[in-house]
Amino acid sequence: MYLRLARLLAQHFTVWLYDPPGHGLSQGHRRDSLSVGQMTDQLALWLETQQIRRPVLLGHSLGGEVVIQLAMRYPQLMGRLIAVAPTGIPENPHLLEQVWRLVRDVPGERVGFWPLCLSAYFRTGIGRFYRLARAIEHQSTLPFLALVRCPVLLFGGTSDPVVSSSALTRLSSHWPHVRVVELAGAPHAMTDANIQELTEEVQRWFNALDGTGEVQDRKQQDFTRP
């Protein structure tokens, strides 16, 4: 689902792709990855095992919740944080509303995205997704984000019915370490539909943090996407 974005980012960064146990191409026990807390611990263990030192973590949707929680609970593992349409802001709705928002998002996505998405859902299993969706009902990411101290870049899409871009935009006025980029017309899966814009904004953010106005090649910067 994220290979198109990963290939584009890999032109400028060293990119690692991570699937939680039981998701994507990773094998797992039926009790794996059933809560954001558990997925956060699993990602932290993977980073330590792979000896990836203070990478930039990019998470999309629920993965955004995971990387935000990891930045708060395991700050020693973090470099910088990018969350694309992170769920849990201001909080996750009940299960039926989660499903309805995803259904509303369908027309806005790229046609070629859906075979990849459905294949990933099939490999993970309906049962695991159901239990995970139940676990995150009414869960908010804001208490974790408030305690994050590393630089944070958030992306929202104006055509995303799953995560409100206006809710994300309001955060930057409260926390100076958080920058919010709103992509016009972007759906929820902007990691597929808006890869060029997203990559360019990531580079601009790096340039601003590094104090340079030029696009640089950063092949030595580890970039991990859960």
N, C-alpha and C positions, 0 to 999 in steps of 0.2 A: 504493500500500500504506500510505502514511503520511498521507494527506490528512485522515482523521478526527482524528488527533492534532494535525496542523498547524493545522487550523481552530480547535480548542479553545485551543491555545497562542496563536494569533493574537489572541485576545480580550485578552491581557495583554502580548504581546511582538510585535516585528517579526520575522516568520519568513521565512527563506529555505529553499527545498528544493533539494537537490543530488543529482543522479544521476551516478555516476562514468562516464567514457567507456565505452560499450558496455553499460551497465546502464540499466534503466528506460527513460526517454524520451530519454536522451542517445545520440547516435551515437558510434561509435568504431571503431578498427581492430581486427582480430582479435587483435592482440598487446597491446591495451590492458587494463589492470586485471587482470593475471594474478598479482599478489602484493600483500600488504598494503603493502609498501614503495612499490611503484609507485602504488598507490591513494592513499597518503599524500602523495606528491609531487604527484600530480594535484590533490588537494584544496587543498594549499598554494598551488599556482599559481592555482587558481580564486579563492581568497580574495584573493590579491594583485591579480588582474586585476579583480575586482569591487570592490576597495578597501573591503572589509568589515573594519573595525578591531576587533580583539580581541573577536570574538563569543563567545557561549556555543555550544559545539559539542555536539550530541546525536547519538550514533551507536547503532544497534541491531545486536546480534549481531556479524557481521563488521565492520559499521560502527563498533562499539564499539572493536574492535582498531585501526581506522584513526585514530579521534580520539585514542586514548591515545598511539599512536605519534607522531601529529602534535604533541601537547602536549609530548612529550619532544624531538623533533627540531626543531620550529619554535616554541619558546616565545614568540617575539615576536609570533606571530599569534594567540595564545590569550587568551581572557578566563577563562571557566570551562568545565568539562568535565562532561558527563553521558553515561554509558555504560549502556545498557539491555541486560541479559543479554549482556554482552560475551564473545565466544568467546576461547579462549586462556588461560583461568584455570581450573585451574593450567596446562593446556596442551591443545592440540587433539588429539583421538584420530586414529587412522588412518582412511582414507577410508570403509571399510565401517561403522565405528562411528559416524562422522558421519551417514551415511545412516540407520542404524538409530535413532539418537536423534531425527532429524527425523520418521521414521515413527511413533515412539512419541508424538510431540507432536501428531499430527494430530487425535485425538479431543478434545483440550482446546481447540482453537481455535474461534473463532466461524465459523459456516457461511458467512457472507458474506465472510469473509476469503479463502477459498480461490480463488474466481475471480480476485481481484486478484493473489494470490500466483502462481498458475499462469501468468497473463498476463505477469507480470514475468519469471518464469523462461523463458518461451517467447521473449520479446523478447531476453533476454540470450544464450540459447543453451546447450544442454547441454555443448558442447565447452568454452566459457569457464568454466562452473561446475566442470567436471571438473578442468581445469588449475588453477583457483584452489584447489579443495579439496585437490588433491595438494600444492600449494605450501605450504599452511598445516599439513600433517600434523606433529604433535609440536612445533608452534610455541607458545611461551609469551608471553603479554602481560606477565607479571609484571616482567621486567627493565626494560621501558619504564615501567610504572606506578610503579615504585620511584623513578624519576628525575623524575617529573612534580612540578612545584612549584605549580601553580595549584590552586584548590579543585576537588575531584572528588566527584561524586554517582554512585553505582552502584545499579542496580536489579536485583534478582533475584526470581524467582517460585518459590513453593514447589511448583508443579506443572510446572515446566520440566524436561524430561528432557535438554535440550541443554546447559544451563549450570547447574551446581550452585549454588543460592542459599546453601547453607552455606559453600561455598568462598569466595564473595564476602563473606559476613558476617565471616569470620575476618580479612579484610584490614584492617578498620577498627581492630583492636587493634594493628596494626603501624604504620600510617601515619595520624597525626592529621589530615592534610588530606583524608582520604578518608572520606566518609559513605556507609553502605550502608543501603538501604531494601529490606526484604523484603516483597513483596506476596503475601498469603495467597491460594492457589488460582490464581495467575497462571500462564499457559502461557508458552512462549517468546516468542510475538508479543504481549507485553503492550502494545506500542505500538499495537495494534489492539483487544485485548480489555479493557484496563484503562486507557483513556485518561483517564477522570475522576480516578481515584486517582493516576495518574502526574502529571497536571497539578497537582493539589493538593499533592503532595509536592514538586514543583519549586518551587512558590510558597513553601512553608514553608522550603525550603532557602535561597531568595533572601532571605526575611525574616530568617532567622537570620544570614546573612552580612552583611546590611545593618544589623543591629541594631535591627530593628523587629518588632513583633508583628502588624502589620496587613498585609493583602493590598493591594498597590499595583499600579497600572497602569504597566507599563514599556514603552510603545510605542517608546521610544527605544533599547531594548536589542535588538541584533541577535541572532537565535536561528537557528542554522544546523543543519539535520539532514541528514547524509550517509547 
